[in-house]
């Protein structure tokens, strides 16, 4: 049943786009990773984003009859292109970790903004917190590869 308040739909859409962007970035950069430990870390992070996306997809019908928003084709192309350009001269493990940390930090900032400025139902708020906590842990995990 749809509720009057669109805050939940907007927040879930933003989180879903962020989770999809995280999965896209990991997919785009995976073939450049030579470090076995970093590869495992990226697999774990990918699965974290996948779990968040699945949670959003399960919760979304409570607020909308539509599908959650995903990243646009243009955003996917820009992400891929950015990774290609930034790793052309340096595709070291350190550079890859740095790029992933930069993207993850953008996700943390967006998640924190949602936590601080959106009045949403408790289950949506819990999902935002889970998303932010996961990304903050991802940054910690990536630091050792710098």
N, C-alpha and C positions, 0 to 999 in steps of 0.2 A: 504494500500500500504506500503510495507516494505521500509525502508530507509536504506541507506548505513551504517550509524553509528550504531554500536552495543552498544554504551554506554547506550542508553535508555533501551534496552532489559536486559542488565546486571543489571542496577539499579532496574528496575521493578521486576526482578527475586529476587534480594536481599531483596527488600521491602516485596515481597509476602512471601518469606521464613520466614522473621521476623514476619509478621502478623500471619502466620500459627503457628509458634512456640509460639507466645503469646496465641493464642487460645488453643493450645495443653496444655500448662502449666496451664492455668486456668481450663481446663477440668480435668486435672490430680489431681489438688489440691482441687477442689471444694468439694469433699466428706469429706475432713478433716476440713472444715470450719464450726465452730459452731456459730460464731458471725453473727447475721442477717444483721447488717450494712455492714460488710465486704463482705458478700454474694452479697448484692445489688451493692456494689462498683465493685466487680468482674464481675457481669452481665453487668454493664455499660462498663467496660473495654473490655470484650469479644465482645460486640456489636461494640465498636470502632475499634477493630482489624478486625471484620467482614466487616465493612463499608470500611476500607482501602483496604482489599482484593478484595472486589467487585469493587472498583474504579480501582484497578490495572487490574482486569480481563476485565473491560470495555475498558480501554485504550490500553491494550496489543496488540490487533489485528492491531492497527495502526503501530506497529513496528515489528511484527512477526506473522507468521501463526501458530506457536506452542502454547502450553499452558504455563502459567507462572509456574516456578519451585515452588515446595512445599518442606517442610522438609522431609528428607529421613526417612525411617522406623528406621534406626539405630539412627538418631537424636531423634526421638520420644521415642524410647526405653531408650536412655540415659537420656533424660529429665525426663521421668517417674521414672526411677531407681534413679536418683539424688534426686528427690522429696521424694521418699519413704525412702531413706537412711537418708536424712537430717531431716525428720520429725518423724523418728522412736522413738527417745528419747524425742523429743519436738515438738508437733504439736499444740502449742499454737497459738493464733491469732497473737501475736507479731512475732513468728518465721515464720509463713506463710507470713506475710507482708514483713519481711526481705528477704525471698527467692524470692518473686515476685519482690521486688525492685531491687535485684541483677540482675535478668534476664532482667528487664526493662532497667536498666542502661546500660547493654550490647547493647540493641537495640538502645538506645540513642546515644551511642558512634558510632555504625555502621552508623546510620542515619546522624550524624554530619560529619563523614568521607565522606559519599556520597555527602553531601551538599558542603563540602569544596574542594573536589578533583575530582568531576565529572562534566564535561561540558555537560549538557543535555538540551533538549527542555524545555521551560517554564512550560508546563503542568506537566511534570515529576518532575521538581524541586519543583513545588507547592505541589505535592503529597509527596515528601520527607519531606518538611517542615511541612505538616499536620501530617505525621507519627511521626516526632520528637516532635512537639508540644503536640500531644496526649499523647505520652509516658512521657514527662516531667510533664504533668498534672497528669498522673497516679501515678507517684512517689510522687507528692505532696499529692494526695488523700490517698496513702498508709501510709504516715508518721504518721498519727494519730493513726494507729493500732500498732505501734512499742511498 
